[in-house]
Amino acid sequence: MKNILKPVAAFVTGLLVLTSCNNSTKQSNSKSGALASNIAEKVYVSPGEHDEFYAFISGGYSGNLTVYGLPSGRMFKEIPVFSQFPTSGYGYSEETKPMLNTSHGFVPWGDSHHPDISQTNGEIDGRFIFINENNTPRIAKIDLQSFETTEIIEVPNSAGNHSSSFVTENTEYVVAGTRFSVPIPQRDMPIKDYKGNFQGALSFISVAPETGDMDIKFQVLMPGFNYDLSHPGRGKSHGWFFFTTYNTEEASTLLEVNASQNDKDFIAAVNWKKIEEYVNNGGGTMMPAEYAHNVYDEHTHTATSTIKKEVRVVNPTDVPGAVFFLPTPKSPHGCDVDPTGEYIVGNGKLSANLTVHSFTKMLDAIENEKFDGEAYGIPILNFEDVLAGTVEQPGLGPLHTEFDDQGNAYTTFFISSEVVKWKVGTWEVIDRKPTYYSVGHLTIPGGNSRKPQGKYMFAMNKITKDRYLPTGPEMEHSAQLYDISGDKMELLLDFPTHGEPHYAAAMRADIIKERSKKIYNLEENNHPYAAKSDADTKVVRDGNEVHIYMTTIRSHFSPDNIEGIKVGDKVFFHVTNLEQDFDVPHGFAVLGQNTSELLIMPGQTKTSVWEPTKVGVWPFYCTDFCSALHQEMQGYIRVSPKGADTPIKWSMGEDIE
């Protein structure tokens, strides 16, 4: 059967791509004159005006998070999260290196997938945004005042941290599920013994209400399936979390065949409120586990990394009534909950139909024990008893669903390369629009909350092909913006994204833009090497380490002439930006610097380490154009031979004698 399906699938895929290309040409030819002008007006943001929405788009293998405006599709910022970023020095500066520490050592790269914005009462509040790292399992928190990463916690007992990082409706928890089950605890064992011996950890990371500080509260150790995606219950289903699973066959090789045998896999329904109560009463077991917890302090402008040694784990069979399996066809990917919390959509990649479960029916099935067996002691609910309805043959390859505020759902179909709009409750298909090409995720502002904000939806595609001017074999991934304010979706805009976007989170800009931090208050700078005025500058030798307390302001460094450095020294440039004016960063680079430049915000201190290997007089300069005299913003550092008796001296505005 598999051999038959492969050529059929190839034929269908090829036909759809050809059709999509043809549709693209027709659309291009038809969008002319008044119609094209009308569409252009919908996405046009006048010079000096602001977009209506922020969109935070994951960077995938870039490891970072990009910030866009909607409807313009303009990219405003790339926020470094899990990857070194030479543009700002993140992960290179001494202050931010600890952010990339893990139990595996310093990891300079990540694979970021699913951002989610903090919520209050099920509505987006815009305080923080969380995002997962898939490869070396971690969860990061970005402060939406500074738009900077302020905390990263590693997730132990996990591998392929994919069904993450989604928040409960009051941000009590950010949740992280493992895509790849592994031996827990890790140990040397034959891979062929996977079945029954590997487990999947679902991690519930508590978030402090005032500060947003994260801590792993507990992990639920589940059977060794692949936990693909998740979403929280909301409203009536608040207190539950739902995870799609595939590979319920527990295969460990050739998963494209061996993990597609079962007619149905599961959505795991987890009553985290019940488990939380169990844990608060002393339940669970503390298991040895090494994981890093990295925190950035905005007052010292410095990150610290702590290695933790244990984590609390919970066996779901020890908490009766806490975990149930909802049978879901077939190899479900996205797991999406509508704004009311009543409907749970299982997007079965290999299913002809779209399955929607009912939370009310689920509770009834649990109460009346309408079970269809069990898996590793976890009850399996009868499929028909939890089924709310089915969207019949809506498209090929469903992946993800989002919701608007009018009772409509929008689902992406990868193979048929389209977004399909359908009515929640009647399961009727209302509209469909092609995407270009092979769509993955889609996002509606607030679409993952009790109160969607969207009049827009944007689809993030995996293949670009002919949508932009060619740039060699590699193209940036395309995204399409649609107007969803009417009965029919209308394609408004193509815009390129950076890295490989997976999910994105979007919100009204007015929620946060007035709170955005403009400067760091110099008086509150508690960095141990900060120089808060030119009078505080100095150069201090401690053995072969040299610490330069430096300031920068339009348009000079202080000091700007330094002598007494020797080959083999380890030189720390601690640079403080004295500006207290919005959008006046300064850069710092020195010839031969083998880390990266620094970009220092107003009132901030950053440190770069330089280890000179050659005798000479080497320049340093500001890398960010800051004033009419930017070119004059430079200095020199003299490097003498190792063992020379050249004394430490420095100056600014006068010769060194």
Order of alpha helices (4+ residues) and beta strands (2+ residues): alpha-alpha-beta-beta-beta-beta-beta-beta-beta-beta-beta-beta-beta-beta-beta-beta-beta-beta-alpha-beta-alpha-beta-beta-beta-beta-beta-beta-alpha-beta-beta-alpha-beta-beta-beta-beta-beta-beta-beta-beta-beta-beta-beta-beta-beta-beta-beta-beta-beta-beta-beta-beta-beta
